[in-house]
């Protein structure tokens, strides 16, 4: 029951923030709303998780959730993966494109076409806070441990990926990239989302529930995906994420998706 309430509330909060942008994109509003509503909508899952945690578990449950969000004392390799692997994936994809003759200004990496007025450091911070912590406090911090109770990590991840994909639905009406996808591209996007979710579960379970690690990885991965570059680059990055996720599934195993063979679970 708490997971269902969380999901409905997460969608309600995020979709309410995104509604002005969706209405304007569909020419139902005269004045263009601030693009920052997109960032604000990313905070919906975190807000929903805190509200539902408080409603069902009180202050102790909220405290446990927030402790996961600041759990930084994990082996250094997980910090390196969270901060640097998205940059490395972008670099591999960029090198592959350059080798085929595709060129562009690589200095644009880490910048945003959606928020061009933001300095790079501010944009990175906003992405990690809103799209990283804003989503992961909810998806992995709250929902995943409850979905993993009595299930394998892979089954829980697949269930969560359905909720997570559905939550993105309004973005297909206005968000750069998603709004231009056709049916085949959407299918590819969902498959990469599933394999990305496998990576997030792997990071979460392997660090005994560090939302911080998953949130940083999520935020930096989003930055890599939307950095100004030829459209093909995001497809190559997505393919690399897919291969990585499948490799983790094979090596870590579907039961726990973790190096230690354990997973973080909690009764509903």
N, C-alpha and C positions, 0 to 999 in steps of 0.2 A: 504493500500500500504506500509506504513513504516514497518509493521510487516512482510510482505512477503520479503521485502528487507533485513530486519534484519536477518530473518531465513536463507536466501541464503548466506548472508555474514558470519554468524556464522558458518555454515557448511563449507564454503570455507576456512576460517581461521583455524578452528580446524582440518579439514581433511588434509590440507596442512602440518600441524605440525605432524600429525600422519602417514602420508604416508611413510616416511622412515622405521618406525617400522613395518608397514604392509607389505611393500615390503621385508624386511629382514625375517620376519616370514614366508613368502611364498617362501623363498629361491631365491629371485630375486636380492638380494644384497650380495656382498661378505663380506663386513665389517659390523659388528653390530653397528647400530646407538645408540646414547645415549638414555637410558630409560627416560631421563628427557624430551624428546619430548612429552611423555604422559602428563606430568604436564603442559607443555607449551600449549598443545592443549586445556586444560581446560579453558584457558583465552580467547578463541575465542568468546564466547557469550558476554562477557563484552566489548571486543574491538569493536565488531559489534554494540552493543547498543550505545556506545559512538559515533561512526562514524555516525550512522543513526540519533541519537538524534541531533548531530550537523548539519547534512545535512538538516533535516526537521524543526528543532526548534531553531537552533543557540545556542549561549552560555547559554541562559536562560534555555533551555531544558537540556543541559548537566549539568548545575548547579543543577537542580532539581533531576536529576538522581543520581549524586554523593552525594547530601544531603541525599537521601534515603540510600545510602551505608554506611553512618556513623551515621545513626539515632539510637543512643544508649539510648536516654532518653525515655525508656518505662518501665512499671511496672516490678519489679524485677522478678516476676514469669516467664516472658518470657525469661529472661536471664538464669534462672535456667533450663527451658525446653530446650533451645538451647544448653547449655553446658553439662548438666548432663543426660538428658533423653536417649541419645544414649548409654551412659555408663551403665545406669540402665537397658536398654533393653538387652545389652550384658550380664550383670550380671544375669538377669533372665534366659536367654537362657543357659548360662554356668551352672547355678545351676540345670537346668532341665536335661542337659546332664550328669553332674556329678552324679545326682541321679539315672541315668540309668546305671552307671558304666563306662561311657566314661571319660577318664582322659587325661590331657595334662598340660603343664606348663602355668598356668594362668598369670605368670609374663610377658609373651610375648604380653599381651594386649597392643595395641597402637603402636606396632612396625610394620615395613613394610618388607615383603619379596621382594617386587619390588624395594625398595630403601634401602637395608640393611645397606649401608654405612652412612645413615643420622642418627644423634642423634634423639632421640624420640621427643624432643621439636622442632627441626628444621623440622622434618617430619610433625608434627601436624600443624605447621605454614604454611608449603608448601601446605598441604591438604586444610586448611581453605582458604588460599589465592587463589590457583589455581582452586580447585574443588568447593569451597564455593563461594567466591566473583566472581571468574572467570566465573562461570555459572550463579549465581543468579542475578548479576547486569543486565544480559541479560534476563533470563527466567522470573523472577518475577519482577525485577525492571523496565524493558522496556516493555516486551511483555504482561504480565498478565494484567496490568491496561488497556491496549488497547483492549485486548480480552474481558475484563469484561464490557466494555462500551456497553450497550444495551443487555447484556446477563446475565444469572445467573452465579454466581461464579463457580458452578459445571460444567456448559457447557463450560465456558472459560478454566477451569482446564483440562477437557477432551480433548479439542482442543490442548491445550499446551502440554499435555502428548504425543500426536501423534508426534508433532514436536520434542519434547525432546527425545523420543525413537528413531526416525529416525536419529537424530544427533549422537547417540551412535553407529550407524551401523559399522563404521570401527573398533571399539573396539572388535567386535566379531571375528576379524581376528588375534588379537595379545594380548589383555589385559588378565591378569590372571583372571580366573573365567569365564568371558564371553566367551572366546575362546573355553572353554570345554563344553559348554552347548549344549544339544540336543533340539529338537523341543518343547517337553513338558516343559523343564526347561526354555526355552525362553518365553513361554506363561506365566509361573509363574512369571518370572522376570518382564514382562510387567505389569502384574496385580499388583505386589508390587510397581512398578514405579507409576502406576496410584494412588494407595492409598497413596503413599508417596507424590505425587503431591498435593493431597487433604490436607495433613498435612502442606505442604509448603504454600498453599493458605490460610489455616486457620491462620498460624503464621503471614503471610504478612498482611492479612486484619485485624486481631485482634490487630496488632500493628500499624495500620494506615500507612502501607507501609514501615516498617523497613526492608530493604534488609540485614542489618547487622545481625539481629536475624535469618533470614532464611539462610544466608550464613554460620553462625557459626553452625547451626543445620545440614546443608548439609555436611559441612566438617567433623564434628565429627561423623555423621552417616556413612559416607564413611569409616572413620577410624575403626569404630566398625565392619562394614561388612567385611573388608579385613584383620583384625588382624589375625595373625597366630593361627589357631584352626582347629579342625576336620571340614570337609566340611559340615557336618550336622548343625553346629552351625549357619552359615550364613542363612541356610534355616529356622531355628527356629527364628532368628532375623527378617527375612523377613515376616514370619507369624505373629509375634508380631506387626510389622509395619502395616501390612494389617488390623489386628483387630483394632488397634488404629485409623487408617484412617477411617474405616467404622464407628467406634463409634463416631468420630468427625462429620462425615457426618450426622449421625442421630441426634446428640445433637445440632450442630450448624445450621443445615438445609442447603439444596442445594442452596438456593437463594444467601446467602452472605458468608457462611462458616466462620462466625466470631462470637465472643461472643457478640459484640455490635449490630449485625444486619446490620452493614454497610460494604461496600467494597470500595476498591480503584479502581477508573476507570478513564480513560482519553480518549478523542477523538483521533482517529487515525491521 
